[in-house]
């Protein structure tokens, strides 16, 4: 299992690059992202949010990913994560 959180969209794609470089996905059953996605998700009319999830798309195709709401993910009553 891999657990990380409190990060934002990164134009250098660092989170995904680190995971792809150092993780053997055959030995990982689950990725848990510990919230605080809301810092920039809705910036630029949601474009930063789209880019953020596009970065994680390759990982999400390989293994299950669970998002846990953080204290900054309260926008629209946590609609991003629960609807």
C-alpha positions in Angstrom: 0.0 0.0 0.0 1.1 3.5 -0.8 -0.2 6.5 1.2 0.4 10.2 0.4 -1.5 13.4 0.7 -1.6 17.2 1.0 -0.3 17.8 -2.5 -1.5 19.8 -5.5 -1.3 19.8 -9.3 2.3 19.9 -10.3 3.2 20.9 -13.8 6.3 18.8 -13.6 4.2 15.7 -12.8 6.5 14.8 -9.8 4.1 12.6 -7.8 3.3 10.4 -10.8 6.9 10.4 -12.0 8.2 9.3 -8.5 5.6 6.6 -8.2 6.2 5.3 -11.7 10.0 5.3 -11.2 10.1 3.7 -7.7 7.0 1.5 -7.4 6.6 -2.0 -8.6 2.9 -2.0 -9.2 2.8 -5.8 -9.1 3.6 -5.6 -5.3 1.1 -2.7 -4.5 -2.5 -3.4 -3.9 -3.8 0.1 -3.1 -2.9 3.8 -3.2 -4.6 6.0 -0.6 -4.5 9.8 -1.2 -5.1 11.6 2.1 -7.1 14.6 1.0 -6.4 18.3 0.8 -6.9 18.1 -2.9 -8.9 21.3 -2.8 -6.1 23.8 -2.8 -6.2 24.3 -6.6 -8.8 21.9 -7.9 -11.2 24.6 -8.9 -8.6 27.2 -10.1 -8.7 28.3 -13.7 -12.3 27.2 -14.0 -11.4 23.6 -13.0 -8.6 23.2 -15.5 -6.0 22.6 -12.7 -8.3 19.9 -11.2 -8.6 18.2 -14.6 -4.8 18.3 -15.0 -4.3 16.9 -11.5 -6.5 13.9 -12.1 -4.9 13.4 -15.6 -1.6 13.0 -13.8 -3.0 10.2 -11.6 -4.8 8.5 -14.5 -1.9 6.2 -15.4 -1.7 5.0 -11.7 -5.4 4.6 -11.4 -5.4 2.3 -14.5 -3.0 0.0 -12.8 -4.2 -0.3 -9.2 -7.1 1.0 -7.1 -6.9 4.5 -5.7 -8.9 5.8 -2.7 -9.3 9.5 -2.0 -10.0 10.6 1.5 -11.4 14.1 2.1 -9.1 16.5 3.9 -10.0 19.7 5.7 -9.4 21.7 2.5 -11.8 19.6 0.4 -15.0 21.2 1.8 -16.0 23.1 -1.3 -19.6 22.5 -2.1 -20.0 20.2 0.9 -17.3 17.8 -0.4 -19.1 17.3 -3.7 -15.9 16.6 -5.5 -15.3 13.4 -3.6 -18.8 12.1 -2.8 -20.9 12.7 -5.9 
